[in-house]
Amino acid sequence: MVPLMKFKDFIWSKNPETLSISVSRDIKELSVPFYGSVMQDYGEHKRIIKGEGEFSGKRCMETYQKLAALFECGESGVLILPNFLPIIAKPVSLSYTAVTRPDILRYQFIFWEESKSTAAVPETASFHMHMTVKEDGENLWTIAQQEHTTVEELLRLNPHIVWPSYLTEGLQVTLP
């Protein structure tokens, strides 16, 4: 199960369709008289995280506006990416590229990694994976068996679940 992308308190309902993380180094070629040239490594640049995807549903514009508010604020925060360690990142840009239907909004974003020397991911932070219920009628007992945990632990992590024996399609379940 791939965890959902998260920035601060905003959790994507589904991960972006494309996600790229670029890493580069600052390398210069220096000319040395009577020798030729040598390569000088000035260190790595910050990682740049780019992605695009779509928000769908009747509240797609509302979802976009919540994310846009975080970008407009401009404050750095913990960015959790699928299959990567969390990083401290700064929101750089967010745009929507096309509205194909009234209930679909396509977006693009860019984050820059915050300098490693200025901030660190809090060690006490707890990061959990999530799953989405695929069909009405699933229950916490079968999910607990699949995930090798207990129903009690799932209920502790998911106080929003009222009926553990009958879950509805689309419900997000936090896993230990």
N, C-alpha and C positions, 0 to 999 in steps of 0.2 A: 504494500500500500504506500503510495507516494504522498508525503505530507503536503498540505496546502500552503501556498505562498502567503506570507504575512509581513506587514510593515506596521510597527507600533501596534495599535489596536485594530487595524484593518486586516481582515482575513478574506482572501479571494474565495469566491464560491466555487470556482474551478481555476486551476492553474492556467497561466497564459499559454497560448498555442506555441509561441516561440520564446526562447530565453537564451541570451548569449552573455557570457561573462568573458571579458577580454582582459588579459594580463600582458603587460609589456615591460621592457627594461629600457632605460635611458643609456644608450651606448653610443659613444663618439669615437671616430677615427682621428687620431692625432698624428700629425707629421713630425718625425724625428729627423733632424739634419744628419746626413751621412749614414742613415740607417734604413729609412723607409717610413713605415707607419706602424702604430700600435693601436690596439683597441682599448678604450677606457670604459669601464662599467660604472655608471653613476647611480646604480640601484634601480629598483623596480618602481613603476608608476602605480597609482591606485587602480584597483580593479574597477571596470566600468560594466554595469549590469544593464542590459537592454532587453526589452521584451515587448510582445504585442499579443493581444487576445481580444476577447469580446465579453461584454456583460449582456445578459439576456434576461427577458422577463419584463413585466410591467413597470418594475422599479429600476430599470437599467440606468436611466439618467440620474436617479437619486444615488445609486451605488457609485457611479462615476463622480458625482459631486462630493461625496464623502471622501473618496480618495484624493480628489483635486484639492480639498481643504487641507489635507496633510502636506501636499506639495506646495501650496501657497504659503503655508506656515514656514516651510523651509528648514525645520529643525531635524537634526539627525536622529536616528532611532535604530532599533534592532530590526534587521531585514532577514527573514527566514526564507530560504530558497529551497525548492525540492532537491533533495539529495546532496546538499551542501551544508557546511557548518554555518551557523548564524554569524552575521557580520554587522558592524555598525556602519550605516550608510546614510548618505545625504540625498534627498530627492532633488533631481536636477530638472527634469521636464516630464510633462504628461500632456498628451493630446488625444483627441479622438479623431480618427481618420475617415470614417464614413458611417452613416446611419443607413443600413441596408433595408431595415424595416423599422416600424415604430418600437418594436420590442427587442431590437438588437443594436448595440452600440459598440463599435470597434475602437480600441485604444492602443496607444504606444506609450512606453515610459522609459526613463533613463535614471539610474541611481549611480552615484559614485561612492566607492568605499571611503569611509572616513580614515584619516591618517591613523595608522596602527599605534602610534605613540601618544595620541591624544585621548583615545577611548578604548575600552575593552568591553567585550560582551560580558554582562554580569554573570558571575559564576553561579549565583543562586537562582538564576532564571531556570524555569522548567519548560522544556519544549516537548510537546506531544504531537503525535501523528493524529490525523483525522481520517474518517471514512464517511462515505455517503451511503445511506440506505438506498438500495436499488429498487426494491418493490415493497408495497404495502404488506404488512404481516410479518416482516422479519422481527426477531426478538433479541434481547440482550443475552440470553442464555447461549444461543448459537454463535453470536459474535464473541462472547467470552471464551467459548471452546476454541474457535478459530484463532483467537489472539493469545491463547494460553494465559488467561487471567480469570478473574471472578466477576460475577454480576455486581457484587457489592462495590468492587473497585471501579467498574464502569459507571455505576450510579453516583459514586463520589465525584468522578470527573465530569459527569453530565447531569447536573442538578435540574436542567431543563426537561429531562425525560420524565414524564408523568406515568406512562404506561409501559413498563419494561417488557411486557409480554406481547405488545403489538406496536411496532414502529411504522411510521409512514414514509413513503418514498420521498427522497430528497433531504431527509433529516441528517444533520451532521452529528457524528458520534466521535468524541475525543477518546483516543486510545492511550493506554499507559506506555 
